[in-house]
Amino acid sequence: MPTVQSILEKVDLYRNPYSSAIKVDWMDTVQRQIFQDVPHEAEPYTFTTISGNAFYALPSDCDPMGPKTLTIETAAGTGRYKSLRFISNNSTERVGDNDEFYSIQGNENIFLNPEPNDQTEGRRVYLVYNKRPAKLSSASLSAIPDLEEDFHELLELGVKVRIARERGEEEDQLRFQRDFDRLYQQYIKRYKFNFPKYPRPLDVMPPMRRGGRASRFGQSFVADLIPD
């Protein structure tokens, strides 16, 4: 399997004065941008509800805009599941303490409503999400990029584009960019439409309203239900 080191060796066929650390950082940027354009679905993430705990950490490789669907057991141990709808923290929809939904807090946590209690703890939850690639670093040159192997040339070309741009070599920059764009279109055609289209949660995380779970006529905004 091609490693970061082997890609760097191909990059360096185009002479340049830049350190491996700088070039690997550029390579990492190219890969992250590709993953933003072409979603890469991860294996479903699972966790179990805990009484008194409404917050559950997103998986470490979850893209900030990556959560797609969340399902939860109807009761612990039944093996029967239902989907929870997503409501953004800044939604103006009125919701009550017992309404079933999930939200994303600060791009870090899943918020479940209603908060699990002694009767609803122990239920399995499955989150389907798009992942972000593992960070590439010059400290791990033996690492294998998460981008599909057949298209590792995109990382090579992306770094060469950056080198040529930094050096003001416009002809080389245009040549590398053309090659990158041609291969990238093949990549998009091959992978982009292999994934189902799910609505992506948008989390702008407005300032917390004070007052905890207090509500008017039994209903609140989502932000009101999230404790300070």
Secondary structure, DSSP 8 states (H G I E B T S, - for coil): ---HHHHHHHHTTS-----HHHHHHHHHHHHHHHHHHS--B---EEEE--TT--EEE--TTEEEEEEEEEEEESSTTS--EEEE-B--TT----B-TT--EEEEETTTEEEEES---TTTTT-EEEEEEEE------GGGTT---SS-GGGTHHHHHHHHHHHHHHHT-HHHHHHHHHHHHHHHHHHHHHHGGGS--------------SSTT--BTTBB-HHHHS--
